[in-house]
Amino acid sequence: MVFAKCPVLPGCVSQGKTRNEALENIKEAIEGCIEVRREMGWPDTEEMIDVEVAL
């Protein structure tokens, strides 16, 4: 199992059976986290656009 997180978005984590699966899953999680932030009226930041993903 491979775990991934997005340091810019606290709580935005994912996992996968392989590195590639974890990377695809964290991309989906990031999109979901950003969508929720926008729905809640929280502002976008430049940091949210430039995301570093560590696997």
C-alpha positions in Angstrom: 0.0 0.0 0.0 1.3 3.4 -0.9 0.1 6.6 0.9 0.0 10.1 -0.6 -0.8 13.5 0.9 -1.0 17.1 -0.3 0.9 19.3 2.2 -0.9 22.4 1.0 -4.3 21.0 1.8 -4.4 19.6 5.3 -6.3 16.4 5.5 -6.1 15.8 1.8 -4.7 12.2 1.7 -5.1 9.1 -0.4 -3.7 5.7 -1.0 -3.3 3.1 -3.7 -1.9 -0.4 -4.2 0.9 1.0 -6.4 2.7 4.3 -6.7 0.8 5.1 -9.9 -2.6 4.3 -8.3 -1.8 6.4 -5.3 -0.8 9.3 -7.6 -4.0 9.1 -9.6 -6.0 8.9 -6.3 -4.4 11.9 -4.7 -5.1 13.9 -7.9 -8.8 13.1 -7.5 -8.6 13.9 -3.8 -7.0 17.3 -4.5 -9.7 18.1 -7.0 -12.3 17.2 -4.4 -10.7 19.2 -1.6 -10.5 22.3 -3.9 -14.2 21.8 -4.9 -15.3 21.7 -1.3 -13.2 24.8 -0.4 -14.9 26.7 -3.2 -18.4 25.5 -2.2 -17.7 26.7 1.4 -16.6 30.1 0.0 -13.0 29.8 1.0 -10.6 31.7 -1.3 -8.3 30.0 -3.7 -4.6 30.7 -3.1 -1.6 30.5 -5.3 -0.3 27.7 -3.1 -3.3 25.7 -4.0 -2.5 25.9 -7.7 1.2 24.9 -7.2 0.8 21.6 -5.4 3.7 19.3 -4.6 2.7 15.7 -4.2 5.1 13.4 -2.3 4.9 9.6 -2.7 
